Amino acid sequence: MKVKNQPARPENTSARDQLASRRRARSRLIHRIFVIGVIAKGVDGAVELIVGLLFAVLSPAAIKGLIFLMIQGELREDPTDIVANLIRHNTAMVIHSRASASAFLLLHGVVKLALAAGLAAGKLWSYPAAIVVFAGFTIYQVCELANGYSLFLALITVLDVAVVALIVTEYRHVRRAHTYGS
């Protein structure tokens, strides 16, 4: 008995297409979160740069007045506000170390802005540089946390770890696209 050649069954492309679609959607979501992280780093760098410049050019009395101006409304609204009182109590320390704080903030701000700009422009050099620099900042923050706990520093450190992970993920994607696109 002769068996006729039966046409090949079409493979289950529907499941494969759905999986590919989910991967693309996940990739787009991760990319969007990466962009938000880069923007946040850029804004953070700009704020650090501005504050560093203010510390460099303002007198101690002007710094104290500016800090008080920023927190007085919050203290009037809630005299027990933890953040405002923490800022008020640490004002003397900030003024005392304003030269080193200014230098630190200026350097930190310029580096963050440069790396954020490179990442936003998709420059390949900026991905490994950002991974190394931001991981270094994160390691420093972990060491600071080991010396004394700070909820704010702990939250910033968790966010920085997430940003480094996003940069690593995006870099793999960009490198792969660059390799296959060439």
C-alpha positions in Angstrom: 0.0 0.0 0.0 1.3 3.4 -1.0 1.3 6.2 1.5 0.8 9.5 -0.1 3.0 12.3 1.0 1.0 14.3 3.4 1.7 17.9 3.7 3.8 18.8 6.7 1.9 20.0 9.6 2.4 23.7 10.3 4.3 24.0 13.6 2.6 25.7 16.5 3.7 29.2 15.5 1.0 30.8 17.6 2.6 29.8 20.9 6.0 30.8 19.6 4.7 34.2 18.3 3.1 34.8 21.7 6.3 34.1 23.5 8.2 36.4 21.2 5.6 39.1 21.7 5.9 38.8 25.5 9.7 39.0 25.2 9.5 42.2 23.1 7.0 43.7 25.5 9.2 42.9 28.5 12.2 44.3 26.6 10.4 47.6 25.9 9.3 47.8 29.5 12.9 47.3 30.8 14.1 49.9 28.3 11.5 52.4 29.5 12.6 51.8 33.1 16.2 52.2 32.0 15.4 55.6 30.4 13.7 56.7 33.6 16.7 55.6 35.6 19.1 57.5 33.3 16.9 60.6 33.5 16.9 60.3 37.3 20.7 60.0 37.4 20.9 63.1 35.1 18.6 65.1 37.3 20.5 63.9 40.4 23.8 64.9 38.8 22.4 68.3 37.9 21.1 68.9 41.5 24.5 67.9 42.9 26.3 70.2 40.5 24.0 73.1 41.5 24.3 72.5 45.2 28.1 72.1 44.8 28.3 75.4 43.0 26.2 77.1 45.7 28.4 75.7 48.5 31.5 77.0 46.6 30.2 80.6 46.1 27.9 81.3 49.1 29.1 82.4 52.5 28.4 80.2 55.5 25.7 82.7 56.7 24.0 82.6 53.2 24.1 78.7 53.2 22.5 78.7 56.7 19.9 81.2 55.6 19.1 79.3 52.4 18.7 76.0 54.2 16.4 77.6 56.8 14.4 79.2 54.0 13.9 75.8 52.4 12.7 74.1 55.6 10.9 76.8 57.5 7.6 76.2 55.9 7.7 72.5 56.7 8.7 73.2 60.3 5.8 75.7 60.6 3.4 73.0 59.3 4.9 70.2 61.4 7.5 71.1 64.0 8.3 67.4 64.5 9.0 66.7 60.8 11.9 64.3 60.8 13.6 65.3 57.6 13.4 69.1 58.2 14.8 68.6 61.8 17.5 66.4 60.5 18.5 69.0 57.9 18.3 71.8 60.6 20.5 69.8 63.0 23.1 69.0 60.4 23.4 72.5 59.0 26.5 73.3 61.1 28.2 70.1 59.9 27.4 71.0 56.3 28.7 74.5 56.7 31.9 73.3 58.5 32.7 70.9 55.6 31.4 73.0 52.8 34.7 73.1 50.8 35.0 69.3 50.8 31.3 68.9 50.3 31.4 71.3 47.4 34.3 69.5 45.7 32.6 66.1 46.2 29.2 67.4 44.9 30.8 69.1 41.9 32.8 66.0 40.9 29.9 63.7 41.5 27.5 65.9 39.6 29.8 66.3 36.5 30.5 62.5 36.4 26.8 61.6 36.7 25.8 64.2 34.1 28.4 63.0 31.6 27.5 59.3 32.1 23.8 60.1 31.8 24.3 62.0 28.7 26.4 59.2 27.2 23.8 56.6 28.1 21.0 58.8 26.7 22.9 59.2 23.5 23.5 55.4 23.3 27.3 55.8 23.3 28.9 52.4 23.8 31.7 53.6 26.0 29.2 55.0 28.5 27.7 51.7 29.4 30.7 50.0 31.0 31.9 53.3 32.4 28.5 53.9 34.1 28.4 50.3 35.4 31.9 50.7 37.0 31.3 54.2 38.3 27.8 53.7 39.6 28.7 50.3 41.1 31.7 52.1 42.8 29.3 54.7 44.2 27.0 51.9 45.4 29.9 50.0 47.1 30.8 53.3 48.9 27.2 53.7 50.0 27.1 50.1 51.4 30.3 50.9 53.4 28.7 54.0 54.7 25.6 52.0 55.7 27.9 49.5 57.5 29.2 52.5 59.6 25.8 53.9 60.4 22.3 53.1 59.2 20.4 55.7 57.2 17.0 54.9 55.7 17.5 57.5 53.0 21.0 56.1 52.1 19.5 52.6 52.1 16.8 53.6 49.7 19.2 55.4 47.4 21.5 52.3 47.5 18.7 50.0 46.5 17.7 52.3 43.6 21.3 52.5 42.5 21.6 48.7 42.5 18.5 48.6 40.3 19.9 51.3 37.9 23.2 49.4 37.6 21.3 46.2 36.8 19.2 48.1 34.2 22.4 49.5 32.6 23.9 46.0 32.4 20.7 44.6 30.8 20.5 47.5 28.3 24.2 47.2 27.5 23.8 43.5 26.7 20.9 44.4 24.4 22.7 47.3 22.7 25.9 45.2 22.3 23.9 42.4 20.7 22.1 44.8 18.4 25.4 46.5 17.5 27.0 43.1 16.8 24.2 41.8 14.6 23.6 45.2 13.0 27.2 45.5 11.8 
